[in-house]
Amino acid sequence: MLWTICMILIVLWLVGMVTSYTMGGLIHILLVIAIIVVLLRVIQGRKVL
């Protein structure tokens, strides 16, 4: 499930970069949060995927 959320956020982030709508800032924030969550899971030793 986390993998699916990360992929959706990455796709939305790329769409935001290409179209440069005002939602781009929100998508960047969500992408950073997703990366932090993945890093915390790796650090804690849990499976990421």
PyMOL commands that place a pseudoatom at each C-alpha (Angstrom):
pseudoatom trace, name=CA, resn=MET, resi=1, chain=A, elem=C, hetatm=0, pos=[0.000, 0.000, 0.000]
pseudoatom trace, name=CA, resn=LEU, resi=2, chain=A, elem=C, hetatm=0, pos=[2.833, 2.388, 0.836]
pseudoatom trace, name=CA, resn=TRP, resi=3, chain=A, elem=C, hetatm=0, pos=[4.412, 1.613, -2.523]
pseudoatom trace, name=CA, resn=THR, resi=4, chain=A, elem=C, hetatm=0, pos=[1.173, 2.517, -4.308]
pseudoatom trace, name=CA, resn=ILE, resi=5, chain=A, elem=C, hetatm=0, pos=[0.876, 5.810, -2.424]
pseudoatom trace, name=CA, resn=CYS, resi=6, chain=A, elem=C, hetatm=0, pos=[4.489, 6.691, -3.233]
pseudoatom trace, name=CA, resn=MET, resi=7, chain=A, elem=C, hetatm=0, pos=[3.992, 5.969, -6.920]
pseudoatom trace, name=CA, resn=ILE, resi=8, chain=A, elem=C, hetatm=0, pos=[0.811, 8.064, -7.049]
pseudoatom trace, name=CA, resn=LEU, resi=9, chain=A, elem=C, hetatm=0, pos=[2.576, 10.950, -5.324]
pseudoatom trace, name=CA, resn=ILE, resi=10, chain=A, elem=C, hetatm=0, pos=[5.518, 10.761, -7.716]
pseudoatom trace, name=CA, resn=VAL, resi=11, chain=A, elem=C, hetatm=0, pos=[3.193, 10.800, -10.733]
pseudoatom trace, name=CA, resn=LEU, resi=12, chain=A, elem=C, hetatm=0, pos=[1.239, 13.748, -9.322]
pseudoatom trace, name=CA, resn=TRP, resi=13, chain=A, elem=C, hetatm=0, pos=[4.514, 15.542, -8.544]
pseudoatom trace, name=CA, resn=LEU, resi=14, chain=A, elem=C, hetatm=0, pos=[5.687, 15.085, -12.133]
pseudoatom trace, name=CA, resn=VAL, resi=15, chain=A, elem=C, hetatm=0, pos=[2.334, 16.344, -13.430]
pseudoatom trace, name=CA, resn=GLY, resi=16, chain=A, elem=C, hetatm=0, pos=[2.672, 19.368, -11.149]
pseudoatom trace, name=CA, resn=MET, resi=17, chain=A, elem=C, hetatm=0, pos=[6.167, 20.045, -12.447]
pseudoatom trace, name=CA, resn=VAL, resi=18, chain=A, elem=C, hetatm=0, pos=[5.035, 19.852, -16.072]
pseudoatom trace, name=CA, resn=THR, resi=19, chain=A, elem=C, hetatm=0, pos=[1.834, 21.858, -15.732]
pseudoatom trace, name=CA, resn=SER, resi=20, chain=A, elem=C, hetatm=0, pos=[3.049, 24.150, -12.913]
pseudoatom trace, name=CA, resn=TYR, resi=21, chain=A, elem=C, hetatm=0, pos=[-0.404, 24.613, -11.409]
pseudoatom trace, name=CA, resn=THR, resi=22, chain=A, elem=C, hetatm=0, pos=[-0.772, 26.076, -7.931]
pseudoatom trace, name=CA, resn=MET, resi=23, chain=A, elem=C, hetatm=0, pos=[-1.295, 22.533, -6.588]
pseudoatom trace, name=CA, resn=GLY, resi=24, chain=A, elem=C, hetatm=0, pos=[2.371, 21.897, -7.367]
pseudoatom trace, name=CA, resn=GLY, resi=25, chain=A, elem=C, hetatm=0, pos=[3.408, 23.190, -3.951]
pseudoatom trace, name=CA, resn=LEU, resi=26, chain=A, elem=C, hetatm=0, pos=[1.043, 20.790, -2.178]
pseudoatom trace, name=CA, resn=ILE, resi=27, chain=A, elem=C, hetatm=0, pos=[2.262, 17.883, -4.283]
pseudoatom trace, name=CA, resn=HIS, resi=28, chain=A, elem=C, hetatm=0, pos=[5.882, 18.701, -3.418]
pseudoatom trace, name=CA, resn=ILE, resi=29, chain=A, elem=C, hetatm=0, pos=[5.019, 18.722, 0.290]
pseudoatom trace, name=CA, resn=LEU, resi=30, chain=A, elem=C, hetatm=0, pos=[3.233, 15.358, -0.022]
pseudoatom trace, name=CA, resn=LEU, resi=31, chain=A, elem=C, hetatm=0, pos=[6.199, 13.892, -1.902]
pseudoatom trace, name=CA, resn=VAL, resi=32, chain=A, elem=C, hetatm=0, pos=[8.615, 15.006, 0.809]
pseudoatom trace, name=CA, resn=ILE, resi=33, chain=A, elem=C, hetatm=0, pos=[6.339, 13.476, 3.473]
pseudoatom trace, name=CA, resn=ALA, resi=34, chain=A, elem=C, hetatm=0, pos=[6.225, 10.187, 1.519]
pseudoatom trace, name=CA, resn=ILE, resi=35, chain=A, elem=C, hetatm=0, pos=[10.027, 10.093, 1.264]
pseudoatom trace, name=CA, resn=ILE, resi=36, chain=A, elem=C, hetatm=0, pos=[10.381, 10.767, 4.997]
pseudoatom trace, name=CA, resn=VAL, resi=37, chain=A, elem=C, hetatm=0, pos=[7.949, 7.931, 5.790]
pseudoatom trace, name=CA, resn=VAL, resi=38, chain=A, elem=C, hetatm=0, pos=[9.901, 5.515, 3.587]
pseudoatom trace, name=CA, resn=LEU, resi=39, chain=A, elem=C, hetatm=0, pos=[13.203, 6.539, 5.183]
pseudoatom trace, name=CA, resn=LEU, resi=40, chain=A, elem=C, hetatm=0, pos=[11.789, 6.095, 8.690]
pseudoatom trace, name=CA, resn=ARG, resi=41, chain=A, elem=C, hetatm=0, pos=[10.572, 2.592, 7.795]
pseudoatom trace, name=CA, resn=VAL, resi=42, chain=A, elem=C, hetatm=0, pos=[14.025, 1.716, 6.433]
pseudoatom trace, name=CA, resn=ILE, resi=43, chain=A, elem=C, hetatm=0, pos=[15.763, 3.078, 9.513]
pseudoatom trace, name=CA, resn=GLN, resi=44, chain=A, elem=C, hetatm=0, pos=[13.408, 1.149, 11.815]
pseudoatom trace, name=CA, resn=GLY, resi=45, chain=A, elem=C, hetatm=0, pos=[14.179, -2.042, 9.885]
pseudoatom trace, name=CA, resn=ARG, resi=46, chain=A, elem=C, hetatm=0, pos=[10.690, -2.653, 8.522]
pseudoatom trace, name=CA, resn=LYS, resi=47, chain=A, elem=C, hetatm=0, pos=[9.962, -3.812, 5.002]
pseudoatom trace, name=CA, resn=VAL, resi=48, chain=A, elem=C, hetatm=0, pos=[9.364, -0.839, 2.716]
pseudoatom trace, name=CA, resn=LEU, resi=49, chain=A, elem=C, hetatm=0, pos=[7.487, -2.651, -0.044]
for i in range(1, 49): cmd.bond("trace and resi %d" % i, "trace and resi %d" % (i + 1))
show_as sticks, trace
zoom trace
